[in-house]
Amino acid sequence: MKNSYLRAYWFLSNAFIYCISIALAIGLYILPSNIDRPTFSIIIVSIFLTFLVAVYQTFKIIEWLREGKL
């Protein structure tokens, strides 16, 4: 398998980003309900952005696998 270290790096970093977005969502669920509105919106935006980064990275990995670059 060519570029096995590079492939492992991209897969593990992608899994890590998914774990971060899931952890942020769980943290939002566990936090007390009396958090203020700006903090709540910052958390929601960070969850959304980390999820978008993870999805974009997943599509890039799939594209690289199809092209044989990874």
N, C-alpha and C positions, 0 to 999 in steps of 0.2 A: 504494500500500500504506500503510495507516494505521499509525501507531506503529512505523515501521520501525526506529528507533533502539532502542526498548524491546524489540522482538522480537529484534534482534541482540544486545542485552545479555543477555537471558535465555538465548538459545541458546548464546552464548559462555561464560557463567558455568556453564551446565550441562555443557558439554564440558570446561571446566576442572576441575570437580569429579570427573568421570569420569577425567580424566587424573591427578588427585591420587590417587584410589583405586587406579588401575593402577600408579602409581609406588610407592605404599606396598607393594603386593603384590610388585612386582619387587624393591624394596629388601629385603623380608623374604627373598626367595629368594636374593639375592646376599650377604646378611650371613653371616658365619661361623656355623657350626653351634654354636659354644660360647657363644651369648648366654644370659644368665640368664633364668629363668622369668618374673619380673615384667616385664622388658622385652619379652619375647615376647608376653605376654598384652596389654600396652598396645598393641603394634603391631597385633595381631589385632583388638582392639576398635576401634582407630582406622580400620582398613581397613573393618570392618563398618559403622561409623557413617557414614563418608564415602560408602560405597556406598548406604546407606539414604537419605541426604540427596539423592544424585543421582537415585535412583529416584523419590523423592517429588517432587522438582523436575520431573522428566520428566512425571509424571502431572499436575501442576499446569499445566504448559505445554500439554499436550494438552487439558486441560479448558478453559483460557482460549482456545485456538484454536477449539474447538467452540462456545464461547459468543460468540465474536467480540470478546472483550476485548483480544486481542493481535494 
